[in-house]
Amino acid sequence: MDYLFPPAPPASVGIVGRSERFPVHRIYCVGHNYLSHILETGRDPERESPFFFQKPNDGLVSNGAAIPYPPATASLHHEVELVVAIGEAGYEIASEQAENHIFGYAVGIDLTRKDLQQVAEDRSLPWTAAKAFDRSAPCSDLTPKSDIHGLTAGKIALSVNDRLRQNGDLRDMIWSVPEIISSLSRMFELKPGDLIFTGTPSGTGFVLPGDRIEAIVEGLQALRISISNPD
């Protein structure tokens, strides 16, 4: 097949202990999935159906990268998240069957232009500019599900310049990973290569050029990035 210009290389993330890479299809994100984060934003803490937004798959950033401070914002925020990688396609997946569709897990950071998000919320506008910008989805290498003995609890945390900012536990998710997969699969046919960022605990905050960020989920490869000066 001839192309007008060379197509972009496929988006992918590494796999711990393997030479192969995991090709990424879509990136889905869950909003407001920790009670502590909902409370710190002043929203109603009642449990409702999960809502989702997307990031572009070419927004992925590998472990160890320096990310230029993005344009059009004066308030870039960090949000540490457990990332779930889908390895088997499915539509209208029952919660009890969701585990069968998981390939593995990683640590992600949902970088957010917080000032643009606030404007969008105030005006009931989409979050695209706030969430789906270039290099907005740092992600560690995936740990295959077969190498983990369950991941329903455990520390999830983020530090900036060695100072703890976020410190939560996966057990505090409002919607569990199986519930997230089931709910999402009723709106989209999940495909091998899909990533799901599953929400963030309290303690989100701004980062500046020169900051070093470390994000961890107990049992997974830590994610370390830095913020550099704008391009």
Secondary structure, 3 states (H helix, E strand, C coil): CCCCCCCCCCCEEEECCCCCEEECCCEEEEECCEHHHHHHCCCCCCCCCCEEEEECHHHEECCCCEEECCCCCCCEEECEEEEEEECCCECCCCHHHHHHHEEEEEEEECCEEHHHHHHHHHCCCCCHHHHCCCCCEEECCEEEHHHCCCCCCCEEEEEECCEEEEEEEHHHECCCHHHHHHHHHCCCCECCCCEEECCCCCCCEECCCCCEEEEEECCCCCEEEEEECCC
